[in-house]
Amino acid sequence: MGISRRKHVVVCVLCAFCGYSLLAQTNYSLIKGTVFTAEGQSFQGAKVTVIRMDIDAKQQKKTRREAVSDRLGEFAFRLAVGPAKFHLTVEAAGFPKQEKDVEILGDERADVSIVLKK
């Protein structure tokens, strides 16, 4: 019992396509940051929102992402590769809202520090 030539070719083509898709990479940009109090302590539980700003207002709603700072005050957003401009908003109970603009130039990581002031 042998495999017909046609079946052999089909199997080889399928293997080639599967292998190619496994090698394909998707690149991302990363906005990573830490929320601190004015005293320098990390702040857990701050709501962090990021919105892409260099597109029309209707599209901005689709790019809105939210995260909550963890016990180390850290947050992260994995985003499509830039270049792009983003606006970060940080809200926490007992503190005024803090805002910061971040520009991503490509497949890179932007590190942000946010200090909550009373």
N, C-alpha and C positions, 0 to 999 in steps of 0.2 A: 504494500500500500504506500503510494507516494502522494505527495501534494502536487496538484497540477501547477503548471507554470503560472497560470492566471492567478490562482489563490496565493502563490508565493509572492508575486508582484504586489498584490493587494495588501498582504501582511507587511511587506517591506515599506510600502508607501504609508500605511497607518503608523508604523513604528517611527518613521521619519517625522511625521507631523506631531506625534505625541512627544518625541524627544525635543523638537523645536519649541513647542509650547512650554515645556518644563524649563528650558534655558532662558526664555523671555523674562526680562525683569521689568517690574514696574517701579519707577523712581518716585520718591516722595520728598517733600520738604517737611521740616519739623519745627514747630514753635514749642519750646520747652521753657518752663519757668518755675519760679518759687515766689510764694507770697510770704512777706514778713510783716511783723508789727514794727512800729517806730523804735522799739527797744531791741530789735534784731532777732526776735523769736520767730520761728516758723509758725504759720497760721493755717490750721486745718479748717476746712469747711467753707472756704471762700468760693463763691460762684464766679467762674471765669468764662467770658463769652468772647468769641472771635468772629469777626465778619470781614469778608473780603471787600475792599473799598474801591478798587480800580475798575469796577464794572457797574452797569446800570442798577438802579435801586431795586428793580424787580428781581434781578438775578441775585442781589445781595441776600435776600431772604433765604434763598436756597443754600447759600454758603455758611449760614449761621451755625455755629457749633458751640456747645456748652460743656464745661467740665467743672469738677469740684476739686479743690486742692486737697491732697491727702494728708496724712499725719505729719509728713515732713514739709508740708506747705507746697508740694510740687504738683504741677499739672503739665499736660502735653497735648498737642494737637498734631495729628499726622494729616498733611494736606497735599493736594496735587502740586506737582513741581511748579515753581514760579517761572518767571518773575511776577510778583504780585505784591500788593500793599494790603495790610490787614490792620484792623482796629481792635484792640483788646479792651475789655471792660471787666473790672474786678469789683464785686460787691460782697460785703460782709456785714453782718449785724453789728451795729454800734460804730461803724466807720463810714465816712463819706465814700462815694464811688470813686474809684481810681481808673484812669484811662491811659492808654499808651498805643502809639502807632508803631508797627513793625513792617519792615520791607524785606522781602525774600527775593534774591536775585536768581535763584536756580535751585538745583538739587542740593540744598544746604540745611543747616540747623541754626535757628536763631534762639539764643538764650536771653531770657527776660527776667528781671527782678522787679517785683512790685512791692512797695512799702505802703502799708495802710497807715494813714495819718488821722489823728482825731481832730 
